[in-house]
C-alpha cells in the first residue's frame, strides 16, 4: 500500500516562499511519478506540477517560473518549492502518485495524500 504524506503548508505573506514536501512509502521511489494539485474553496482541482519517475517535469501555466518540483529518492520525498507567492495561490495542496510517467490529469493518479493548506495573505 502506497502512502503519501504532505507537509510544509502554512501562512505566508504575498511575495514570500514556502516549500512543501511529499513523503512516499510503500513503493520504490525510482518507479513513481508524483504530482501536486491544489484546490481552493468553490474551485476545481488544479494541476500545479509533476515529476516523472526519472527527471521530467511539467508545470501548470499559473505557476511556471515561480514553483519548482524536485525529488530526493534517498529520502523518498518530492518537494515543491514555491516562490513569489500570490493571493491566488491560496488552496489546499495535495500530492498524488502513479507509476512511472507523469500526467497533468488528476484522474490518472491512484494514490493521494490528505493535503496541506497554504494561505497567502496580503
N, C-alpha and C positions, 0 to 999 in steps of 0.2 A: 504494500500500500504506500503510494507516494504522498508525502505531506509537504505542504508549503506554508511557511510562516513568515509574515511580513513584520517589519519593524522600522522605526525611524520617522514615523509621522509626527506631526505636531503643529504648533502655531508659529508662523514666521511672518515678518513684515514683507510687504511688496519690495521686490528687488533683492531679497535675501536668497539663501540657499538651504537645501535640505538634501540628505542622502538617505534613500530608502534601501532596505535590504530584504531579500527574499531567500530564506534558508530552506533548502530542499533536503529531503531524506527519503530513503527507500528506493532510489534508483541511481545508477552511476551517472554523475553529472555530465560526463562526456557524451551521453546519449540523449540529453534532454534539452529541448528548446524552452525558453522561458520568456514570457511577455508580461508587460504591465498594462493594465487597463485602469480606467478611472470612471467614476460615476458620481455626478452631483445630483442633489435632490431634484426630481422632476425632469431629469435628462436621461438620455440613453447612455448605455455603457460605451465609452470611447477608447479606441486604441491609442496607447501612448508610445510604447517602444517594445521591441522584441530582439532577442539574440538567439541565434541558432545553436545547435549542439557544437558547432565549430566557432567561427568568429563573425559570421554575417550578422548584420544589424539592420533594423528598419525603424523609422520614427514616424509618428503622426505629424501632420503638417503644422499643427499648433505648437509643437514643442521642438521642432528642428532648430538646431543651433543653440538651444538652451539646456536640453536634457541629454545625458549620456548614459547608455546602458553598458554594463560590463559584467564579467563573471570571474570568479575565483574558484576553479574546480577543486583546489585543495581544501577549500573551506565549504564547499557545496553551497555557495552563495552567489546570487546575482544582485547587482547593485543598480540603483537608478539615482544618478547624481542630477539634481535639479537646481539650476542656477537662474538668476534673473526672474524669480517667481512673480507671477501676476495674480491679481484677484481672481481671475477666471481659472486659475489652476486649482482652486479650492474644490476638493472632492474626496471621496473615499477611493483609495488606490488599492488595487488587487493585483497580485501576481498569479500567473497561471502557467501550466506546463503541458507539454506534449512531446512526443518522440521526435527527435532529430530536426526536422525543418521548421523554421519559424512561420508564423501566419499572422496576419493582421485582423483576422476574424475571431471573435470570442467563441463562436460556435465550434471552432476547431480544437479548442483546448479542453482537456478532460479533467485536469486537476486544478483546483483553485484554493487560494488561501482565504482567510477570513477578512482581510482588508485592514488598511491603516489610514486614519484620517489625516488629511493635510488641509490646513486652513491658512490662507494668506490674508493678512489684514493690511489696511491702508495706513 
